[in-house]
Amino acid sequence: MQDRRQNTRDKVLYGGVAKSGENDTAKDCVVRNISEKGASIEFSNVVRLPKEQMSLTIARKGRSFLANIIWWRDNFVGVAFSDEPPAPPVSDLDERLRKSEAKKRQLQRRIKELLGEG
């Protein structure tokens, strides 16, 4: 089989996290080889992936990539890195803070009830 890659890949064993789909489902994976333009990754079991793009984070390299899925076979996936950076993660901190403050007010009212102040 002819290798059509433009860049040679280095054999590695990096832990990674792949996020895909509208609900941003995260799956642990192992990066088996990598180059500047793409990577081959392995999942622990057979995965269903969208045919478009996914975000690949490799903690050991301290980088995240927006990756186009080129091929997949069972639990192995070949990706090409996109030139555009991945979208920054959406923080749910504001929503969590609002819920926490509402819970605090609820508990304060309950305390006043129990103490007979309310």
C-alpha positions in Angstrom: 0.0 0.0 0.0 1.4 3.4 -1.0 1.9 6.0 1.7 0.3 9.2 0.4 1.3 11.4 3.4 3.2 14.6 2.7 5.1 14.5 6.1 6.7 11.6 7.8 5.1 10.6 11.1 6.9 9.9 14.4 5.8 6.8 16.2 4.6 7.8 19.7 2.3 6.7 22.5 0.5 9.8 23.8 -2.7 9.9 25.7 -5.3 12.0 24.1 -9.0 13.1 24.3 -11.1 13.3 21.2 -14.3 15.4 21.3 -16.8 15.1 18.5 -20.5 15.7 17.7 -22.9 18.4 18.7 -22.9 17.3 22.4 -19.1 17.4 22.5 -18.8 13.8 23.6 -15.2 13.2 24.9 -13.5 9.9 24.4 -10.0 8.9 25.6 -7.6 7.7 22.9 -4.0 6.8 22.3 -2.0 8.7 19.6 0.0 6.1 17.8 1.9 8.3 15.4 1.9 12.0 14.6 3.3 14.6 12.2 2.8 18.3 11.7 -0.2 17.6 9.5 -1.9 14.6 11.1 -2.0 11.6 13.3 -3.2 8.1 13.7 -5.2 7.5 16.9 -6.6 4.4 18.6 -9.7 4.1 20.8 -10.2 1.4 23.4 -13.2 0.1 21.4 -15.0 0.6 18.1 -16.2 4.2 17.9 -18.8 6.0 15.9 -17.6 9.4 14.7 -19.0 12.2 12.6 -17.6 12.3 9.1 -16.6 15.9 9.5 -14.3 17.1 12.2 -13.3 16.5 15.8 -11.1 18.2 18.4 -8.1 16.3 19.5 -6.3 17.3 22.7 -2.9 15.8 23.5 -1.9 16.8 27.1 1.7 15.7 26.8 2.2 18.1 23.9 0.1 20.8 25.6 -1.9 21.3 22.3 -5.3 20.9 20.9 -6.0 20.3 17.2 -9.1 20.6 15.0 -8.8 17.4 13.0 -10.5 16.3 9.8 -11.3 12.6 9.8 -9.7 11.0 6.8 -10.3 7.3 7.5 -11.4 5.0 10.2 -11.4 1.2 10.7 -12.8 -0.4 13.8 -11.1 1.5 16.6 -8.4 3.1 14.6 -8.8 6.6 13.1 -6.5 8.7 10.8 -6.9 12.4 11.0 -5.4 15.5 9.2 -5.0 18.6 11.3 -7.0 21.7 10.1 -5.2 25.0 9.7 -7.9 26.7 11.8 -7.5 26.5 15.6 -10.1 24.6 17.6 -12.9 26.7 19.2 -12.2 27.6 22.8 -14.1 25.6 25.3 -17.4 27.0 26.4 -17.4 27.7 30.1 -20.3 26.8 32.2 -19.0 28.8 35.1 -21.6 31.5 34.9 -24.5 29.0 35.0 -22.9 27.1 37.8 -22.4 30.3 39.8 -26.1 31.3 39.3 -27.3 27.9 40.5 -24.9 28.1 43.5 -26.2 31.5 44.5 -29.8 30.4 44.2 -29.1 27.3 46.4 -27.4 29.6 48.9 -30.5 31.8 49.1 -32.7 28.8 49.5 -30.5 27.4 52.4 -30.5 30.8 54.1 -34.3 31.0 54.0 -34.5 27.5 55.4 -32.1 28.4 58.3 -34.2 31.4 59.1 -37.3 29.2 59.2 -35.7 26.7 61.5 -34.5 29.4 63.8 -37.9 31.0 63.9 -36.8 34.2 62.3 -38.9 33.9 59.1 
